[in-house]
Every structure is written in C-alpha cells, then in structure tokens.
Amino acid sequence: MSTDWHSMRASDADRERAADVLKAALAEGRLDWNEHHERVDAVMEARTYGELQELISDLPVGPTPFPVGNGQPQGPTQVIPPTMPVPGISSTPRHPSLPGGSRVPPPPPAPLANPWANYAPAPVRATEPLAKVSIACAVLGLCTSGMSAVPAVVTGHLALARIRRTNGDGIGLAVTGLVLGYLELAFVALWFVLAVLFGFGR
C-alpha cells in the first residue's frame, strides 16, 4: 500500500481549507486580487494533496503534513550478520532472538494520514466597528449638508486610536471618514461665512 501523501485524493473540505489559506494571504497583502482568483480556481479543480501543496506552498500557512522521510518507502530487508561459529557447535548461522533465521522483516508501512489534520488557518484581522461608523456618517453627511460630519470626525479619530492599540483592520475606512468629515465641516463653515457676509452686505 502506497504511503505517498502527494498522490492521495483530496476532499471538498481539504479544498475549502486551502481556499482559506489563500483568503488569509489576500487579506494580509501577500496576494493581489488577480492571483487570488486564479489560485482559488485552481484549488477548486485540484484532485490530490500534491496539487494543493503546489498552490499554497509559498504561503506561510502551507501544509506540512509529515516530517522529512516519514512518507518515503521503506528500505530493503535488513540482515543481521551471523554469529561467529564456535567449535563443536553447528556452524549454521542463527540469531539468538530469531531462532528461525537471521532475516529481520521490514517494518510495516506508515499508515495513511490526513495531511490537513492539524491545519489551522491564519487569523484574519477584524475590521474596527468605529471605522465603519465613521465612513457611514461621512456618507450620510453628503446627503444632509454636513449634519453628520462631526460624528464622522469623532468616530474616525476613535477608530484610529483603537486600531493602533489592537492592531485591527479598517484604517482606510477611518481615514476616508475623517477626510470626508473635515471636508463637509469646511464646506459648512464656508457656507456660513458667505451667508453672513452677503447678509450684512444687504
């Protein structure tokens, strides 16, 4: 029975786990969208563990199912050298632990194992909720003439502080919310100044 895990047939669950590795690599910036799309398509068409290994072996969470040499075929039958003949005793080579002969049978082949049994996907950083609130308030401010600009700025600064502390995700959302919030405040301030100037001009 073969113990080469590269030729073992992969299951749907194994392909899903490989897709999780690619998803984590995309989230960490190790793959771009085009390469991620191509590899996911290839993973879903893979049929053996060896094909899956080739697709994710350059990523930090690739499978390492067996130690080196564990899946290699066993060597030839070991032969224990015969004992030295003793005068007056039969010179037929015998081994004290093997009365039937001196040939030691080879060890049994290693059992087939699932190389994904100890798989753990790379953790994906969670997006900071306040960053989502900031961008939502900023977009809402575009429809309400800047009425929600202040909440967008406040939640954006709070989101950046939390992201620096927890190493979470969502910096882009928080920065976008801050920029839009400040632009809306600047627009409201300019509109107020112009309204005052033209009001006094009358």
C-alpha positions as CSV (number, residue, x, y, z in Angstrom):
1,M,0.0,0.0,0.0
2,S,1.5,3.4,-1.0
3,T,2.2,5.9,1.7
4,D,2.9,8.9,-0.7
5,W,0.5,11.5,0.5
6,H,1.1,13.7,-2.6
7,S,-1.0,11.3,-4.7
8,M,-3.8,10.9,-2.1
9,R,-7.2,12.2,-3.3
10,A,-8.2,15.5,-1.7
11,S,-11.7,16.0,-0.3
12,D,-14.0,19.1,-0.7
13,A,-13.1,20.0,2.9
14,D,-9.4,20.0,2.0
15,R,-10.0,22.3,-0.9
16,E,-12.0,24.6,1.3
17,R,-9.1,24.7,3.8
18,A,-6.7,25.6,1.0
19,A,-9.1,28.4,-0.1
20,D,-9.0,29.7,3.5
21,V,-5.2,29.9,3.3
22,L,-5.5,32.0,0.0
23,K,-8.1,34.2,1.6
24,A,-5.9,34.9,4.6
25,A,-3.0,35.7,2.2
26,L,-5.2,38.1,0.3
27,A,-6.2,39.9,3.5
28,E,-2.6,40.2,4.6
29,G,-1.5,41.6,1.2
30,R,0.6,38.6,0.1
31,L,-1.6,38.1,-3.0
32,D,-3.3,40.5,-5.3
33,W,-6.9,40.0,-6.5
34,N,-6.0,38.5,-9.8
35,E,-3.6,36.0,-8.4
36,H,-6.0,35.1,-5.6
37,H,-8.8,34.5,-8.2
38,E,-6.5,32.3,-10.3
39,R,-5.3,30.2,-7.4
40,V,-8.8,29.7,-5.9
41,D,-10.0,28.4,-9.3
42,A,-7.0,26.0,-9.4
43,V,-7.6,24.9,-5.8
44,M,-11.3,24.0,-6.6
45,E,-10.1,21.9,-9.6
46,A,-7.3,20.2,-7.6
47,R,-7.7,16.5,-7.1
48,T,-4.7,15.5,-4.9
49,Y,-2.9,16.8,-1.9
50,G,0.2,17.3,-4.1
51,E,-1.7,19.7,-6.4
52,L,-3.0,21.7,-3.3
53,Q,0.6,21.8,-1.9
54,E,1.9,23.4,-5.1
55,L,-0.7,26.2,-5.0
56,I,-0.1,27.3,-1.4
57,S,3.5,26.1,-0.6
58,D,4.9,29.7,-0.9
59,L,2.5,31.0,1.7
60,P,3.3,30.9,5.5
61,V,0.4,28.6,6.4
62,G,1.0,25.9,3.7
63,P,0.6,22.3,4.8
64,T,3.5,20.4,6.3
65,P,1.8,17.0,6.9
66,F,4.7,14.7,7.5
67,P,8.3,15.0,8.9
68,V,11.0,14.5,6.3
69,G,11.3,10.9,5.3
70,N,8.2,9.7,7.1
71,G,6.3,9.1,3.8
72,Q,9.3,7.5,2.0
73,P,9.3,3.9,1.1
74,Q,11.0,1.6,3.4
75,G,14.5,0.4,2.7
76,P,15.5,-3.2,1.8
77,T,15.2,-6.0,4.3
78,Q,17.8,-5.7,7.0
79,V,20.1,-8.7,7.5
80,I,21.7,-9.4,10.9
81,P,25.2,-10.8,10.4
82,P,25.5,-14.4,11.7
83,T,27.2,-15.1,14.9
84,M,30.8,-16.4,14.9
85,P,31.0,-20.2,14.7
86,V,32.0,-22.0,17.9
87,P,34.0,-25.3,17.7
88,G,31.9,-28.3,18.5
89,I,28.6,-26.4,17.7
90,S,26.8,-26.3,14.5
91,S,28.1,-23.5,12.3
92,T,24.7,-22.8,10.8
93,P,24.2,-19.0,11.4
94,R,21.5,-18.4,13.9
95,H,20.5,-15.3,15.8
96,P,19.5,-15.7,19.4
97,S,16.5,-13.5,19.1
98,L,15.3,-15.1,15.8
99,P,15.6,-18.8,16.1
100,G,14.1,-19.4,12.6
101,G,16.8,-17.4,10.8
102,S,18.7,-14.1,10.7
103,R,16.5,-12.1,8.4
104,V,14.5,-9.3,10.1
105,P,11.2,-8.4,8.4
106,P,10.8,-4.8,7.3
107,P,8.7,-2.5,9.5
108,P,5.1,-2.1,8.4
109,P,4.4,0.8,6.1
110,A,3.4,4.1,7.7
111,P,-0.4,4.4,7.9
112,L,-2.0,6.9,5.5
113,A,-2.8,10.0,7.4
114,N,-4.7,13.2,6.5
115,P,-2.0,15.9,6.0
116,W,-4.6,18.5,6.9
117,A,-5.4,17.0,10.3
118,N,-3.5,19.7,12.2
119,Y,-4.4,22.6,9.9
120,A,-5.1,26.0,11.4
121,P,-6.0,28.9,9.1
122,A,-4.2,32.2,9.5
123,P,-6.2,34.6,11.6
124,V,-7.8,37.5,9.7
125,R,-7.8,40.8,11.5
126,A,-11.3,42.1,12.3
127,T,-12.4,45.5,11.0
128,E,-12.8,48.1,13.7
129,P,-16.6,48.9,14.1
130,L,-16.0,52.6,14.7
131,A,-14.3,52.8,11.3
132,K,-17.5,51.6,9.7
133,V,-19.5,54.1,11.7
134,S,-17.2,56.9,10.6
135,I,-17.5,56.2,6.9
136,A,-21.2,55.8,7.3
137,C,-21.6,59.1,9.0
138,A,-19.4,60.8,6.4
139,V,-21.5,59.4,3.5
140,L,-24.7,60.4,5.3
141,G,-23.3,63.9,5.7
142,L,-23.1,64.3,1.9
143,C,-26.9,63.8,1.9
144,T,-27.7,66.0,4.9
145,S,-25.5,69.0,4.1
146,G,-22.8,68.1,6.7
147,M,-25.1,67.5,9.7
148,S,-23.3,64.2,10.5
149,A,-19.8,65.5,9.8
150,V,-18.9,65.9,13.5
151,P,-19.8,62.3,14.4
152,A,-17.8,61.1,11.4
153,V,-14.7,63.0,12.6
154,V,-15.1,61.9,16.2
155,T,-15.6,58.2,15.4
156,G,-12.8,58.3,12.8
157,H,-10.2,59.5,15.5
158,L,-11.5,56.9,18.0
159,A,-11.3,54.2,15.4
160,L,-7.6,55.1,14.5
161,A,-6.7,55.1,18.2
162,R,-8.3,51.6,18.7
163,I,-6.6,50.2,15.6
164,R,-3.2,51.4,16.8
165,R,-3.9,49.7,20.1
166,T,-5.4,46.4,18.9
167,N,-3.6,46.1,15.5
168,G,-7.0,45.7,13.9
169,D,-8.1,46.4,10.4
170,G,-10.1,49.4,9.0
171,I,-7.5,52.2,8.7
172,G,-8.7,53.0,5.2
173,L,-12.3,53.4,6.3
174,A,-11.4,55.5,9.3
175,V,-9.2,57.8,7.2
176,T,-11.8,58.2,4.5
177,G,-14.4,59.0,7.1
178,L,-12.1,61.7,8.6
179,V,-11.3,63.3,5.3
180,L,-14.9,63.4,4.2
181,G,-16.0,64.7,7.6
182,Y,-13.4,67.5,7.6
183,L,-14.4,68.5,4.0
184,E,-18.0,68.6,5.0
185,L,-17.2,70.8,8.0
186,A,-15.1,73.1,5.8
187,F,-18.0,73.4,3.3
188,V,-20.5,74.2,6.1
189,A,-18.1,76.8,7.6
190,L,-17.6,78.4,4.2
191,W,-21.3,78.5,3.5
192,F,-21.9,80.1,6.9
193,V,-19.2,82.8,6.3
194,L,-20.6,83.6,2.9
195,A,-24.2,83.7,4.2
196,V,-23.0,86.2,6.9
197,L,-21.1,88.4,4.5
198,F,-23.9,88.6,2.0
199,G,-26.4,89.1,4.8
200,F,-24.5,92.1,6.1
201,G,-24.0,93.4,2.6
202,R,-27.7,94.0,2.2
